């Protein structure tokens, strides 16, 4: 648990900036620029001679953005229909984008991770409990 917390805690130094693109009472679209340098702990052991950003860290970046944009802690309820389509390597800059709606039990919607070269690294659906 301690390692996971430290990886999540380090996201603040990897998030270059975040912004709210659209916000109403029941909808939120937000995006953030991330860059994980070669010293980021998540690359250790994944894989030593060919480092790639682990999927769990990519999903944590989605949660991190949602928490910043909504201004509250969120508990993931479900990630669904996730497709990892590309690889994120050290020093690759990428954008996390979310399009969320406020439902009866929490926020839910879609997300994407897109590298700066326009390659989509991941897409999916996410739901959070409040």
KOLGU-4560 file (N, C-alpha, C; in nm, 3 decimals, padded with zeros to 5 digits):
<recs>
<n_xx: 00.083 n_yy: -00.119 n_zz: 00.000 ca_xx: 00.000 ca_yy: 00.000 ca_zz: 00.000 c_xx: 00.087 c_yy: 00.125 c_zz: 00.000 mol: A seq: 1 type: UNK>
<n_xx: 00.197 n_yy: 00.124 n_zz: 00.074 ca_xx: 00.283 ca_yy: 00.241 ca_zz: 00.082 c_xx: 00.338 c_yy: 00.280 c_zz: -00.055 mol: A seq: 2 type: UNK>
<n_xx: 00.383 n_yy: 00.181 n_zz: -00.135 ca_xx: 00.435 ca_yy: 00.211 ca_zz: -00.268 c_xx: 00.327 c_yy: 00.272 c_zz: -00.356 mol: A seq: 3 type: UNK>
<n_xx: 00.206 n_yy: 00.218 n_zz: -00.350 ca_xx: 00.098 ca_yy: 00.270 ca_zz: -00.432 c_xx: 00.069 c_yy: 00.415 c_zz: -00.393 mol: A seq: 4 type: UNK>
<n_xx: 00.068 n_yy: 00.444 n_zz: -00.263 ca_xx: 00.042 ca_yy: 00.580 ca_zz: -00.218 c_xx: 00.152 c_yy: 00.673 c_zz: -00.267 mol: A seq: 5 type: UNK>
<n_xx: 00.277 n_yy: 00.629 n_zz: -00.261 ca_xx: 00.386 ca_yy: 00.716 ca_zz: -00.304 c_xx: 00.381 c_yy: 00.737 c_zz: -00.456 mol: A seq: 6 type: UNK>
<n_xx: 00.343 n_yy: 00.637 n_zz: -00.532 ca_xx: 00.328 ca_yy: 00.655 ca_zz: -00.677 c_xx: 00.217 c_yy: 00.754 c_zz: -00.706 mol: A seq: 7 type: UNK>
<n_xx: 00.104 n_yy: 00.741 n_zz: -00.635 ca_xx: -00.007 ca_yy: 00.834 ca_zz: -00.654 c_xx: 00.033 c_yy: 00.974 c_zz: -00.608 mol: A seq: 8 type: UNK>
<n_xx: 00.099 n_yy: 00.982 n_zz: -00.494 ca_xx: 00.142 ca_yy: 01.111 ca_zz: -00.442 c_xx: 00.238 c_yy: 01.183 c_zz: -00.535 mol: A seq: 9 type: UNK>
<n_xx: 00.319 n_yy: 01.108 n_zz: -00.608 ca_xx: 00.416 ca_yy: 01.168 ca_zz: -00.701 c_xx: 00.349 c_yy: 01.223 c_zz: -00.826 mol: A seq: 10 type: UNK>
<n_xx: 00.222 n_yy: 01.193 n_zz: -00.848 ca_xx: 00.154 ca_yy: 01.244 ca_zz: -00.967 c_xx: 00.152 c_yy: 01.396 c_zz: -00.971 mol: A seq: 11 type: UNK>
<n_xx: 00.150 n_yy: 01.460 n_zz: -00.854 ca_xx: 00.145 ca_yy: 01.606 ca_zz: -00.853 c_xx: 00.268 c_yy: 01.667 c_zz: -00.918 mol: A seq: 12 type: UNK>
<n_xx: 00.383 n_yy: 01.602 n_zz: -00.906 ca_xx: 00.503 ca_yy: 01.655 ca_zz: -00.971 c_xx: 00.511 c_yy: 01.616 c_zz: -01.118 mol: A seq: 13 type: UNK>
<n_xx: 00.432 n_yy: 01.519 n_zz: -01.161 ca_xx: 00.429 ca_yy: 01.476 ca_zz: -01.301 c_xx: 00.322 c_yy: 01.549 c_zz: -01.382 mol: A seq: 14 type: UNK>
<n_xx: 00.226 n_yy: 01.609 n_zz: -01.313 ca_xx: 00.120 ca_yy: 01.685 ca_zz: -01.379 c_xx: 00.171 c_yy: 01.826 c_zz: -01.404 mol: A seq: 15 type: UNK>
<n_xx: 00.193 n_yy: 01.860 n_zz: -01.528 ca_xx: 00.248 ca_yy: 01.991 ca_zz: -01.563 c_xx: 00.143 c_yy: 02.100 c_zz: -01.548 mol: A seq: 16 type: UNK>
<n_xx: 00.021 n_yy: 02.071 n_zz: -01.590 ca_xx: -00.091 ca_yy: 02.163 ca_zz: -01.572 c_xx: -00.221 c_yy: 02.089 c_zz: -01.598 mol: A seq: 17 type: UNK>
<n_xx: -00.327 n_yy: 02.137 n_zz: -01.537 ca_xx: -00.460 ca_yy: 02.082 ca_zz: -01.563 c_xx: -00.557 c_yy: 02.197 c_zz: -01.582 mol: A seq: 18 type: UNK>
<n_xx: -00.667 n_yy: 02.169 n_zz: -01.652 ca_xx: -00.764 ca_yy: 02.273 ca_zz: -01.682 c_xx: -00.904 c_yy: 02.214 c_zz: -01.694 mol: A seq: 19 type: UNK>
<n_xx: -01.002 n_yy: 02.296 n_zz: -01.662 ca_xx: -01.142 ca_yy: 02.260 ca_zz: -01.683 c_xx: -01.181 c_yy: 02.319 c_zz: -01.818 mol: A seq: 20 type: UNK>
<n_xx: -01.225 n_yy: 02.233 n_zz: -01.908 ca_xx: -01.261 ca_yy: 02.277 ca_zz: -02.042 c_xx: -01.409 c_yy: 02.315 c_zz: -02.051 mol: A seq: 21 type: UNK>
<n_xx: -01.496 n_yy: 02.238 n_zz: -01.985 ca_xx: -01.641 ca_yy: 02.265 ca_zz: -01.980 c_xx: -01.689 c_yy: 02.222 c_zz: -01.842 mol: A seq: 22 type: UNK>
<n_xx: -01.773 n_yy: 02.305 n_zz: -01.780 ca_xx: -01.829 ca_yy: 02.266 ca_zz: -01.651 c_xx: -01.970 c_yy: 02.322 c_zz: -01.636 mol: A seq: 23 type: UNK>
<n_xx: -02.063 n_yy: 02.232 n_zz: -01.602 ca_xx: -02.199 ca_yy: 02.270 ca_zz: -01.564 c_xx: -02.229 c_yy: 02.198 c_zz: -01.433 mol: A seq: 24 type: UNK>
<n_xx: -02.350 n_yy: 02.208 n_zz: -01.385 ca_xx: -02.386 ca_yy: 02.139 ca_zz: -01.261 c_xx: -02.373 c_yy: 01.988 c_zz: -01.272 mol: A seq: 25 type: UNK>
<n_xx: -02.395 n_yy: 01.934 n_zz: -01.391 ca_xx: -02.397 ca_yy: 01.789 ca_zz: -01.406 c_xx: -02.296 c_yy: 01.734 c_zz: -01.505 mol: A seq: 26 type: UNK>
<n_xx: -02.210 n_yy: 01.819 n_zz: -01.561 ca_xx: -02.112 ca_yy: 01.773 ca_zz: -01.659 c_xx: -01.978 c_yy: 01.842 c_zz: -01.634 mol: A seq: 27 type: UNK>
<n_xx: -01.871 n_yy: 01.767 n_zz: -01.659 ca_xx: -01.736 ca_yy: 01.821 ca_zz: -01.646 c_xx: -01.649 c_yy: 01.762 c_zz: -01.755 mol: A seq: 28 type: UNK>
<n_xx: -01.583 n_yy: 01.848 n_zz: -01.828 ca_xx: -01.478 ca_yy: 01.807 ca_zz: -01.921 c_xx: -01.350 c_yy: 01.875 c_zz: -01.875 mol: A seq: 29 type: UNK>
<n_xx: -01.246 n_yy: 01.796 n_zz: -01.854 ca_xx: -01.120 ca_yy: 01.850 ca_zz: -01.806 c_xx: -01.006 c_yy: 01.777 c_zz: -01.875 mol: A seq: 30 type: UNK>
<n_xx: -00.889 n_yy: 01.839 n_zz: -01.873 ca_xx: -00.771 ca_yy: 01.776 ca_zz: -01.932 c_xx: -00.647 c_yy: 01.819 c_zz: -01.856 mol: A seq: 31 type: UNK>
<n_xx: -00.542 n_yy: 01.741 n_zz: -01.869 ca_xx: -00.417 ca_yy: 01.769 ca_zz: -01.799 c_xx: -00.300 c_yy: 01.718 c_zz: -01.881 mol: A seq: 32 type: UNK>
<n_xx: -00.189 n_yy: 01.789 n_zz: -01.872 ca_xx: -00.064 ca_yy: 01.748 ca_zz: -01.936 c_xx: 00.023 c_yy: 01.680 c_zz: -01.831 mol: A seq: 33 type: UNK>
<n_xx: 00.072 n_yy: 01.562 n_zz: -01.864 ca_xx: 00.158 ca_yy: 01.485 ca_zz: -01.774 c_xx: 00.291 c_yy: 01.455 c_zz: -01.844 mol: A seq: 34 type: UNK>
<n_xx: 00.395 n_yy: 01.448 n_zz: -01.763 ca_xx: 00.526 ca_yy: 01.403 ca_zz: -01.810 c_xx: 00.592 c_yy: 01.327 c_zz: -01.695 mol: A seq: 35 type: UNK>
<n_xx: 00.623 n_yy: 01.202 n_zz: -01.719 ca_xx: 00.689 ca_yy: 01.116 ca_zz: -01.621 c_xx: 00.835 c_yy: 01.101 c_zz: -01.664 mol: A seq: 36 type: UNK>
<n_xx: 00.928 n_yy: 01.158 n_zz: -01.587 ca_xx: 01.068 ca_yy: 01.146 ca_zz: -01.625 c_xx: 01.121 c_yy: 01.007 c_zz: -01.588 mol: A seq: 37 type: UNK>
<n_xx: 01.243 n_yy: 00.980 n_zz: -01.633 ca_xx: 01.299 ca_yy: 00.846 ca_zz: -01.614 c_xx: 01.319 c_yy: 00.811 c_zz: -01.467 mol: A seq: 38 type: UNK>
<n_xx: 01.318 n_yy: 00.908 n_zz: -01.378 ca_xx: 01.334 ca_yy: 00.882 ca_zz: -01.236 c_xx: 01.206 c_yy: 00.846 c_zz: -01.164 mol: A seq: 39 type: UNK>
<n_xx: 01.091 n_yy: 00.852 n_zz: -01.232 ca_xx: 00.963 ca_yy: 00.821 ca_zz: -01.167 c_xx: 00.964 c_yy: 00.676 c_zz: -01.119 mol: A seq: 40 type: UNK>
<n_xx: 00.926 n_yy: 00.655 n_zz: -00.994 ca_xx: 00.934 ca_yy: 00.522 ca_zz: -00.931 c_xx: 00.851 c_yy: 00.417 c_zz: -01.003 mol: A seq: 41 type: UNK>
<n_xx: 00.746 n_yy: 00.457 n_zz: -01.074 ca_xx: 00.661 ca_yy: 00.361 ca_zz: -01.144 c_xx: 00.732 c_yy: 00.286 c_zz: -01.255 mol: A seq: 42 type: UNK>
<n_xx: 00.842 n_yy: 00.340 n_zz: -01.304 ca_xx: 00.916 ca_yy: 00.272 ca_zz: -01.410 c_xx: 01.005 c_yy: 00.161 c_zz: -01.356 mol: A seq: 43 type: UNK>
<n_xx: 01.037 n_yy: 00.165 n_zz: -01.225 ca_xx: 01.125 ca_yy: 00.063 ca_zz: -01.168 c_xx: 01.062 c_yy: -00.075 c_zz: -01.180 mol: A seq: 44 type: UNK>
<n_xx: 01.130 n_yy: -00.164 n_zz: -01.247 ca_xx: 01.081 ca_yy: -00.300 ca_zz: -01.261 c_xx: 00.978 c_yy: -00.319 c_zz: -01.372 mol: A seq: 45 type: UNK>
<n_xx: 00.950 n_yy: -00.214 n_zz: -01.446 ca_xx: 00.845 ca_yy: -00.223 ca_zz: -01.551 c_xx: 00.894 c_yy: -00.157 c_zz: -01.679 mol: A seq: 46 type: UNK>
<n_xx: 00.976 n_yy: -00.194 n_zz: -01.746 ca_xx: 01.068 ca_yy: -00.307 ca_zz: -01.743 c_xx: 01.208 c_yy: -00.248 c_zz: -01.744 mol: A seq: 47 type: UNK>
<n_xx: 01.303 n_yy: -00.303 n_zz: -01.671 ca_xx: 01.432 ca_yy: -00.237 ca_zz: -01.651 c_xx: 01.504 c_yy: -00.192 c_zz: -01.778 mol: A seq: 48 type: UNK>
<n_xx: 01.507 n_yy: -00.273 n_zz: -01.881 ca_xx: 01.579 ca_yy: -00.236 ca_zz: -02.003 c_xx: 01.489 c_yy: -00.170 c_zz: -02.108 mol: A seq: 49 type: UNK>
<n_xx: 01.361 n_yy: -00.165 n_zz: -02.082 ca_xx: 01.265 ca_yy: -00.110 ca_zz: -02.178 c_xx: 01.146 c_yy: -00.052 c_zz: -02.100 mol: A seq: 50 type: UNK>
<n_xx: 01.168 n_yy: 00.059 n_zz: -02.026 ca_xx: 01.064 ca_yy: 00.108 ca_zz: -01.935 c_xx: 00.940 c_yy: 00.160 c_zz: -02.006 mol: A seq: 51 type: UNK>
<n_xx: 00.824 n_yy: 00.120 n_zz: -01.954 ca_xx: 00.696 ca_yy: 00.175 ca_zz: -02.000 c_xx: 00.613 c_yy: 00.209 c_zz: -01.876 mol: A seq: 52 type: UNK>
<n_xx: 00.525 n_yy: 00.307 n_zz: -01.890 ca_xx: 00.442 ca_yy: 00.349 ca_zz: -01.777 c_xx: 00.336 c_yy: 00.243 c_zz: -01.751 mol: A seq: 53 type: UNK>
<n_xx: 00.331 n_yy: 00.188 n_zz: -01.630 ca_xx: 00.233 ca_yy: 00.084 ca_zz: -01.600 c_xx: 00.089 c_yy: 00.132 c_zz: -01.618 mol: A seq: 54 type: UNK>
<n_xx: 00.002 n_yy: 00.042 n_zz: -01.657 ca_xx: -00.139 ca_yy: 00.074 ca_zz: -01.677 c_xx: -00.202 c_yy: 00.131 c_zz: -01.550 mol: A seq: 55 type: UNK>
<n_xx: -00.166 n_yy: 00.078 n_zz: -01.435 ca_xx: -00.225 ca_yy: 00.126 ca_zz: -01.309 c_xx: -00.189 c_yy: 00.273 c_zz: -01.285 mol: A seq: 56 type: UNK>
<n_xx: -00.073 n_yy: 00.316 n_zz: -01.328 ca_xx: -00.034 ca_yy: 00.456 ca_zz: -01.313 c_xx: -00.113 c_yy: 00.542 c_zz: -01.411 mol: A seq: 57 type: UNK>
<n_xx: -00.137 n_yy: 00.491 n_zz: -01.530 ca_xx: -00.218 ca_yy: 00.566 ca_zz: -01.627 c_xx: -00.359 c_yy: 00.587 c_zz: -01.572 mol: A seq: 58 type: UNK>
<n_xx: -00.416 n_yy: 00.485 n_zz: -01.511 ca_xx: -00.549 ca_yy: 00.498 ca_zz: -01.451 c_xx: -00.546 c_yy: 00.591 c_zz: -01.330 mol: A seq: 59 type: UNK>
<n_xx: -00.436 n_yy: 00.588 n_zz: -01.255 ca_xx: -00.422 ca_yy: 00.680 ca_zz: -01.142 c_xx: -00.417 c_yy: 00.825 c_zz: -01.190 mol: A seq: 60 type: UNK>
<n_xx: -00.357 n_yy: 00.850 n_zz: -01.306 ca_xx: -00.354 ca_yy: 00.985 ca_zz: -01.362 c_xx: -00.495 c_yy: 01.033 c_zz: -01.397 mol: A seq: 61 type: UNK>
<n_xx: -00.580 n_yy: 00.942 n_zz: -01.443 ca_xx: -00.720 ca_yy: 00.976 ca_zz: -01.470 c_xx: -00.788 c_yy: 01.018 c_zz: -01.340 mol: A seq: 62 type: UNK>
<n_xx: -00.772 n_yy: 00.938 n_zz: -01.237 ca_xx: -00.831 ca_yy: 00.971 ca_zz: -01.107 c_xx: -00.777 c_yy: 01.103 c_zz: -01.053 mol: A seq: 63 type: UNK>
<n_xx: -00.646 n_yy: 01.123 n_zz: -01.064 ca_xx: -00.583 ca_yy: 01.246 ca_zz: -01.016 c_xx: -00.647 c_yy: 01.368 c_zz: -01.082 mol: A seq: 64 type: UNK>
<n_xx: -00.662 n_yy: 01.364 n_zz: -01.213 ca_xx: -00.724 ca_yy: 01.476 ca_zz: -01.284 c_xx: -00.867 c_yy: 01.498 c_zz: -01.236 mol: A seq: 65 type: UNK>
<n_xx: -00.945 n_yy: 01.391 n_zz: -01.224 ca_xx: -01.084 ca_yy: 01.405 ca_zz: -01.181 c_xx: -01.092 c_yy: 01.465 c_zz: -01.041 mol: A seq: 66 type: UNK>
<n_xx: -01.005 n_yy: 01.423 n_zz: -00.951 ca_xx: -01.006 ca_yy: 01.479 ca_zz: -00.816 c_xx: -00.970 c_yy: 01.627 c_zz: -00.816 mol: A seq: 67 type: UNK>
<n_xx: -00.872 n_yy: 01.665 n_zz: -00.896 ca_xx: -00.836 ca_yy: 01.808 ca_zz: -00.903 c_xx: -00.952 c_yy: 01.889 c_zz: -00.959 mol: A seq: 68 type: UNK>
<n_xx: -01.009 n_yy: 01.842 n_zz: -01.069 ca_xx: -01.113 ca_yy: 01.919 ca_zz: -01.137 c_xx: -01.241 c_yy: 01.929 c_zz: -01.055 mol: A seq: 69 type: UNK>
<n_xx: -01.275 n_yy: 01.823 n_zz: -00.980 ca_xx: -01.396 ca_yy: 01.825 ca_zz: -00.899 c_xx: -01.372 c_yy: 01.882 c_zz: -00.759 mol: A seq: 70 type: UNK>
<n_xx: -01.245 n_yy: 01.894 n_zz: -00.721 ca_xx: -01.212 ca_yy: 01.950 ca_zz: -00.591 c_xx: -01.249 c_yy: 01.862 c_zz: -00.473 mol: A seq: 71 type: UNK>
<n_xx: -01.242 n_yy: 01.730 n_zz: -00.493 ca_xx: -01.277 ca_yy: 01.637 ca_zz: -00.386 c_xx: -01.210 c_yy: 01.503 c_zz: -00.410 mol: A seq: 72 type: UNK>
<n_xx: -01.194 n_yy: 01.427 n_zz: -00.301 ca_xx: -01.144 ca_yy: 01.291 ca_zz: -00.312 c_xx: -01.251 c_yy: 01.204 c_zz: -00.375 mol: A seq: 73 type: UNK>
<n_xx: -01.207 n_yy: 01.112 n_zz: -00.458 ca_xx: -01.299 ca_yy: 01.020 ca_zz: -00.525 c_xx: -01.255 c_yy: 00.877 c_zz: -00.501 mol: A seq: 74 type: UNK>
<n_xx: -01.350 n_yy: 00.788 n_zz: -00.496 ca_xx: -01.323 ca_yy: 00.646 ca_zz: -00.482 c_xx: -01.364 c_yy: 00.576 c_zz: -00.611 mol: A seq: 75 type: UNK>
<n_xx: -01.269 n_yy: 00.516 n_zz: -00.682 ca_xx: -01.306 ca_yy: 00.449 ca_zz: -00.807 c_xx: -01.405 c_yy: 00.336 c_zz: -00.779 mol: A seq: 76 type: UNK>
<n_xx: -01.512 n_yy: 00.336 n_zz: -00.854 ca_xx: -01.612 ca_yy: 00.229 ca_zz: -00.844 c_xx: -01.585 c_yy: 00.124 c_zz: -00.951 mol: A seq: 77 type: UNK>
<n_xx: -01.553 n_yy: 00.173 n_zz: -01.073 ca_xx: -01.535 ca_yy: 00.079 ca_zz: -01.184 c_xx: -01.459 c_yy: 00.146 c_zz: -01.298 mol: A seq: 78 type: UNK>
<n_xx: -01.369 n_yy: 00.073 n_zz: -01.357 ca_xx: -01.309 ca_yy: 00.108 ca_zz: -01.486 c_xx: -01.359 c_yy: 00.003 c_zz: -01.583 mol: A seq: 79 type: UNK>
<n_xx: -01.400 n_yy: 00.045 n_zz: -01.702 ca_xx: -01.465 ca_yy: -00.046 ca_zz: -01.793 c_xx: -01.419 c_yy: -00.019 c_zz: -01.936 mol: A seq: 80 type: UNK>
<n_xx: -01.423 n_yy: -00.121 n_zz: -02.019 ca_xx: -01.391 ca_yy: -00.109 ca_zz: -02.161 c_xx: -01.260 c_yy: -00.035 c_zz: -02.187 mol: A seq: 81 type: UNK>
<n_xx: -01.160 n_yy: -00.066 n_zz: -02.105 ca_xx: -01.030 ca_yy: -00.001 ca_zz: -02.119 c_xx: -00.954 c_yy: -00.066 c_zz: -02.234 mol: A seq: 82 type: UNK>
<n_xx: -00.898 n_yy: 00.019 n_zz: -02.318 ca_xx: -00.813 ca_yy: -00.028 ca_zz: -02.428 c_xx: -00.681 c_yy: 00.046 c_zz: -02.417 mol: A seq: 83 type: UNK>
<n_xx: -00.574 n_yy: -00.030 n_zz: -02.396 ca_xx: -00.440 ca_yy: 00.027 ca_zz: -02.397 c_xx: -00.385 c_yy: 00.008 c_zz: -02.537 mol: A seq: 84 type: UNK>
<n_xx: -00.371 n_yy: 00.118 n_zz: -02.609 ca_xx: -00.339 ca_yy: 00.113 ca_zz: -02.751 c_xx: -00.196 c_yy: 00.155 c_zz: -02.783 mol: A seq: 85 type: UNK>
<n_xx: -00.132 n_yy: 00.220 n_zz: -02.690 ca_xx: 00.002 ca_yy: 00.271 ca_zz: -02.715 c_xx: 00.086 c_yy: 00.264 c_zz: -02.589 mol: A seq: 86 type: UNK>
<n_xx: 00.212 n_yy: 00.290 n_zz: -02.604 ca_xx: 00.307 ca_yy: 00.282 ca_zz: -02.494 c_xx: 00.347 c_yy: 00.422 c_zz: -02.453 mol: A seq: 87 type: UNK>
<n_xx: 00.355 n_yy: 00.445 n_zz: -02.322 ca_xx: 00.407 ca_yy: 00.570 ca_zz: -02.268 c_xx: 00.542 c_yy: 00.540 c_zz: -02.206 mol: A seq: 88 type: UNK>
<n_xx: 00.643 n_yy: 00.605 n_zz: -02.259 ca_xx: 00.781 ca_yy: 00.585 ca_zz: -02.212 c_xx: 00.825 c_yy: 00.704 c_zz: -02.127 mol: A seq: 89 type: UNK>
<n_xx: 00.938 n_yy: 00.690 n_zz: -02.057 ca_xx: 00.989 ca_yy: 00.805 ca_zz: -01.982 c_xx: 01.005 c_yy: 00.926 c_zz: -02.073 mol: A seq: 90 type: UNK>
<n_xx: 00.968 n_yy: 01.041 n_zz: -02.020 ca_xx: 00.978 ca_yy: 01.171 ca_zz: -02.087 c_xx: 00.881 c_yy: 01.190 c_zz: -02.203 mol: A seq: 91 type: UNK>
<n_xx: 00.787 n_yy: 01.098 n_zz: -02.223 ca_xx: 00.678 ca_yy: 01.119 ca_zz: -02.319 c_xx: 00.576 c_yy: 01.211 c_zz: -02.253 mol: A seq: 92 type: UNK>
<n_xx: 00.544 n_yy: 01.320 n_zz: -02.318 ca_xx: 00.440 ca_yy: 01.409 ca_zz: -02.267 c_xx: 00.307 c_yy: 01.360 c_zz: -02.323 mol: A seq: 93 type: UNK>
<n_xx: 00.204 n_yy: 01.353 n_zz: -02.237 ca_xx: 00.074 ca_yy: 01.310 ca_zz: -02.285 c_xx: -00.037 c_yy: 01.387 c_zz: -02.214 mol: A seq: 94 type: UNK>
<n_xx: -00.154 n_yy: 01.385 n_zz: -02.275 ca_xx: -00.271 ca_yy: 01.455 ca_zz: -02.224 c_xx: -00.373 c_yy: 01.353 c_zz: -02.176 mol: A seq: 95 type: UNK>
<n_xx: -00.421 n_yy: 01.372 n_zz: -02.055 ca_xx: -00.534 ca_yy: 01.296 ca_zz: -02.003 c_xx: -00.657 c_yy: 01.384 c_zz: -02.019 mol: A seq: 96 type: UNK>
<n_xx: -00.762 n_yy: 01.331 n_zz: -02.080 ca_xx: -00.887 ca_yy: 01.406 ca_zz: -02.097 c_xx: -01.001 c_yy: 01.322 c_zz: -02.040 mol: A seq: 97 type: UNK>
<n_xx: -01.092 n_yy: 01.389 n_zz: -01.969 ca_xx: -01.209 ca_yy: 01.322 ca_zz: -01.914 c_xx: -01.335 c_yy: 01.399 c_zz: -01.952 mol: A seq: 98 type: UNK>
<n_xx: -01.442 n_yy: 01.325 n_zz: -01.972 ca_xx: -01.574 ca_yy: 01.381 ca_zz: -01.998 c_xx: -01.669 c_yy: 01.310 c_zz: -01.903 mol: A seq: 99 type: UNK>
<n_xx: -01.706 n_yy: 01.377 n_zz: -01.794 ca_xx: -01.782 ca_yy: 01.315 ca_zz: -01.686 c_xx: -01.922 c_yy: 01.374 c_zz: -01.673 mol: A seq: 100 type: UNK>
<n_xx: -02.014 n_yy: 01.290 n_zz: -01.627 ca_xx: -02.150 ca_yy: 01.332 ca_zz: -01.593 c_xx: -02.178 c_yy: 01.295 c_zz: -01.449 mol: A seq: 101 type: UNK>
<n_xx: -02.258 n_yy: 01.375 n_zz: -01.382 ca_xx: -02.296 ca_yy: 01.350 ca_zz: -01.243 c_xx: -02.418 c_yy: 01.260 c_zz: -01.242 mol: A seq: 102 type: UNK>
<n_xx: -02.401 n_yy: 01.140 n_zz: -01.189 ca_xx: -02.512 ca_yy: 01.047 ca_zz: -01.180 c_xx: -02.568 c_yy: 01.041 c_zz: -01.039 mol: A seq: 103 type: UNK>
<n_xx: -02.653 n_yy: 00.944 n_zz: -01.014 ca_xx: -02.717 ca_yy: 00.932 ca_zz: -00.883 c_xx: -02.619 c_yy: 00.892 c_zz: -00.774 mol: A seq: 104 type: UNK>
<n_xx: -02.519 n_yy: 00.812 n_zz: -00.808 ca_xx: -02.426 ca_yy: 00.763 ca_zz: -00.705 c_xx: -02.287 c_yy: 00.823 c_zz: -00.717 mol: A seq: 105 type: UNK>
<n_xx: -02.262 n_yy: 00.904 n_zz: -00.817 ca_xx: -02.130 ca_yy: 00.962 ca_zz: -00.834 c_xx: -02.107 c_yy: 01.006 c_zz: -00.978 mol: A seq: 106 type: UNK>
<n_xx: -01.985 n_yy: 01.035 n_zz: -01.008 ca_xx: -01.947 ca_yy: 01.082 ca_zz: -01.142 c_xx: -01.905 c_yy: 00.964 c_zz: -01.228 mol: A seq: 107 type: UNK>
<n_xx: -01.940 n_yy: 00.967 n_zz: -01.357 ca_xx: -01.901 ca_yy: 00.861 ca_zz: -01.450 c_xx: -01.883 c_yy: 00.922 c_zz: -01.589 mol: A seq: 108 type: UNK>
<n_xx: -01.804 n_yy: 00.855 n_zz: -01.672 ca_xx: -01.784 ca_yy: 00.904 ca_zz: -01.808 c_xx: -01.667 c_yy: 00.837 c_zz: -01.875 mol: A seq: 109 type: UNK>
<n_xx: -01.615 n_yy: 00.905 n_zz: -01.975 ca_xx: -01.507 ca_yy: 00.849 ca_zz: -02.057 c_xx: -01.376 c_yy: 00.921 c_zz: -02.030 mol: A seq: 110 type: UNK>
<n_xx: -01.267 n_yy: 00.853 n_zz: -02.065 ca_xx: -01.135 ca_yy: 00.914 ca_zz: -02.054 c_xx: -01.049 c_yy: 00.871 c_zz: -02.171 mol: A seq: 111 type: UNK>
<n_xx: -00.946 n_yy: 00.949 n_zz: -02.196 ca_xx: -00.845 ca_yy: 00.912 ca_zz: -02.296 c_xx: -00.710 c_yy: 00.965 c_zz: -02.252 mol: A seq: 112 type: UNK>
<n_xx: -00.606 n_yy: 00.895 n_zz: -02.293 ca_xx: -00.468 ca_yy: 00.939 ca_zz: -02.277 c_xx: -00.410 c_yy: 00.947 c_zz: -02.417 mol: A seq: 113 type: UNK>
<n_xx: -00.363 n_yy: 01.064 n_zz: -02.454 ca_xx: -00.311 ca_yy: 01.086 ca_zz: -02.589 c_xx: -00.171 c_yy: 01.144 c_zz: -02.579 mol: A seq: 114 type: UNK>
<n_xx: -00.078 n_yy: 01.082 n_zz: -02.646 ca_xx: 00.059 ca_yy: 01.134 ca_zz: -02.649 c_xx: 00.063 c_yy: 01.261 c_zz: -02.733 mol: A seq: 115 type: UNK>
<n_xx: 00.166 n_yy: 01.340 n_zz: -02.713 ca_xx: 00.178 ca_yy: 01.467 ca_zz: -02.786 c_xx: 00.193 c_yy: 01.445 c_zz: -02.937 mol: A seq: 116 type: UNK>
<n_xx: 00.236 n_yy: 01.325 n_zz: -02.979 ca_xx: 00.244 ca_yy: 01.296 ca_zz: -03.123 c_xx: 00.108 c_yy: 01.251 c_zz: -03.177 mol: A seq: 117 type: UNK>
<n_xx: 00.003 n_yy: 01.267 n_zz: -03.098 ca_xx: -00.137 ca_yy: 01.236 ca_zz: -03.133 c_xx: -00.169 c_yy: 01.086 c_zz: -03.126 mol: A seq: 118 type: UNK>
<n_xx: -00.076 n_yy: 01.003 n_zz: -03.084 ca_xx: -00.106 ca_yy: 00.861 ca_zz: -03.067 c_xx: -00.189 c_yy: 00.842 c_zz: -02.941 mol: A seq: 119 type: UNK>
<n_xx: -00.303 n_yy: 00.775 n_zz: -02.955 ca_xx: -00.388 ca_yy: 00.746 ca_zz: -02.839 c_xx: -00.326 c_yy: 00.629 c_zz: -02.764 mol: A seq: 120 type: UNK>
<n_xx: -00.296 n_yy: 00.651 n_zz: -02.636 ca_xx: -00.233 ca_yy: 00.547 ca_zz: -02.555 c_xx: -00.337 c_yy: 00.462 c_zz: -02.483 mol: A seq: 121 type: UNK>
<n_xx: -00.450 n_yy: 00.522 n_zz: -02.443 ca_xx: -00.553 ca_yy: 00.447 ca_zz: -02.371 c_xx: -00.687 c_yy: 00.520 c_zz: -02.377 mol: A seq: 122 type: UNK>
<n_xx: -00.794 n_yy: 00.442 n_zz: -02.372 ca_xx: -00.929 ca_yy: 00.496 ca_zz: -02.363 c_xx: -01.009 c_yy: 00.406 c_zz: -02.270 mol: A seq: 123 type: UNK>
<n_xx: -01.120 n_yy: 00.458 n_zz: -02.220 ca_xx: -01.205 ca_yy: 00.375 ca_zz: -02.136 c_xx: -01.318 c_yy: 00.452 c_zz: -02.073 mol: A seq: 124 type: UNK>
<n_xx: -01.387 n_yy: 00.382 n_zz: -01.985 ca_xx: -01.500 ca_yy: 00.437 ca_zz: -01.911 c_xx: -01.466 c_yy: 00.425 c_zz: -01.763 mol: A seq: 125 type: UNK>
<n_xx: -01.502 n_yy: 00.527 n_zz: -01.686 ca_xx: -01.472 ca_yy: 00.528 ca_zz: -01.544 c_xx: -01.596 c_yy: 00.571 c_zz: -01.465 mol: A seq: 126 type: UNK>
<n_xx: -01.610 n_yy: 00.516 n_zz: -01.345 ca_xx: -01.716 ca_yy: 00.558 ca_zz: -01.253 c_xx: -01.655 c_yy: 00.575 c_zz: -01.115 mol: A seq: 127 type: UNK>
<n_xx: -01.693 n_yy: 00.683 n_zz: -01.047 ca_xx: -01.643 ca_yy: 00.713 ca_zz: -00.913 c_xx: -01.759 c_yy: 00.727 c_zz: -00.815 mol: A seq: 128 type: UNK>
<n_xx: -01.741 n_yy: 00.670 n_zz: -00.695 ca_xx: -01.832 ca_yy: 00.698 ca_zz: -00.583 c_xx: -01.792 c_yy: 00.832 c_zz: -00.525 mol: A seq: 129 type: UNK>
<n_xx: -01.887 n_yy: 00.901 n_zz: -00.469 ca_xx: -01.855 ca_yy: 01.027 ca_zz: -00.400 c_xx: -01.808 c_yy: 00.999 c_zz: -00.259 mol: A seq: 130 type: UNK>
</recs>
